[in-house]
Structure formats: C-alpha cells, structure tokens
Amino acid sequence: MTLNNQDFYNVVGKRRSVRDFQEKPVEWEKLRRILTAGLKAPSHNHMREWHFIFLRDPAKMRAVIELSDAFSRAPDRKFLDETLKKITDPYQREVYAYSIPLQERMILTAPELLIVCFRMVKPLSVCKTLFNLNNFASAWLVVENILLAMTAEGLYGVTMVPFKTTELKRLLDIPDEYEIATFIPMGYPKKEPTPRQIKVNLDERIHIDKW
C-alpha cells in the first residue's frame, strides 16, 4: 500500500483544540476507528494496557465536574481573574481567557466525553524516576493518535487533565491499578477551527549535541 504523505501532514496541520460543538451525535463507527488508531500507538511494554470510557450519563458528567476539582471553579470570575494575573505572555492570556469559562459547559454539552485510562505499575504518587512514568508516557502517545484520528474524521476536542482522580475512579469503577490520563470532550465543531497556535521558529528550537 502506498502512503500519501501529504494527507498525513494535512491532518497534523488541521488539528486544533475546540471547545464549542454542534449537537450532532458522533457516529459509532467513527469512534471505533478513532480508538483503533489510539491502540496503534507505541507501548513501552508491548501490552497496550489502555482502556476507554465513553461517559454519557448526565448525572455522572456532573459528578466528574465536582469530584475532579479541575472544572468546578471554571465559571468563577474571581478564579479567572487570579489565574490571568499569573500569566505574563499575552498570547497565553488570550487563550486562557477564552477557554476557562467554557470548561464546565463543555463537559456537560459535548456529544461525546472520552476518558482515557492506563495501567500503572506504581501509583503516580510514589513514582521517583522518569522510568516509572513509562506507562503514563505511553498513554499520551495514545491520546495523540486519537486527536489526529479525530481530525481525519472531521471531529475535534480538547484534552483536560483532572486535578484529582481518587473519587472519580470509585465513581466509574476503575480498577485501583489503573489511572486516568485525560478527558477528551469531542464532537463536530460549531464552526471551522481557525489557527490559534503561537508561531514558533523551528530553527531556534533545534540543537545538535548540546543546547
């Protein structure tokens, strides 16, 4: 099979973080293709110890917001102002000012809310070396494949990492040896995603032998 390199680079170039979705449901066949792409990611131990939860119960979605501690403060104006005061880069301030107020609504209204889980040899709280985090790193390779596959399918979303997961794991019956890598609210965008990424000069980021 001949691969079309340009198609791949077009998908990479089109990937965007999107927080406003149409009400249109996502076809199950597309979701299966997206997760199949996720499972093609490199696995540090070759075991692919990843699981996926699609959260559709409104009561559980609300509980996710309350238990994770990552989103419950999103609509709070004081929290937003305090967060923005700590950010000096004007581009980063603009992105945060736009995205933070949308967090809670996005969790509750996205057509699909995907939770990516991975097996840990040790709890994250006791990991002392980068080697101990290989499982965690592999999970994010899965996430990148998922994001690119979503783009290829005309779907978009954003990764959201919860501050706390202990109570969430109990709520969702996630085994003790597994951890939550991220949530991905996803769907068809309300409007065509536009570039919002900061411009980077590649030549300034490449180093040979030393920084």
Secondary structure by P-SEA (a helix, b strand, c coil): ccccaaaaaaaaaabbbbcccccbbbbaaaaaaaaaaaaacccccccccbbbbbcccaaaaaaaaaaaccccccccaaaaaaaaaacccaaaaaaaaacccaaaaaaacccbbbbbbbbbccccccccccccaaaaaaaaaaaaaaaaaaaaacbbbbbbbbcccaaaaaaaccccccccccccccccccccccccccccccccccccccc
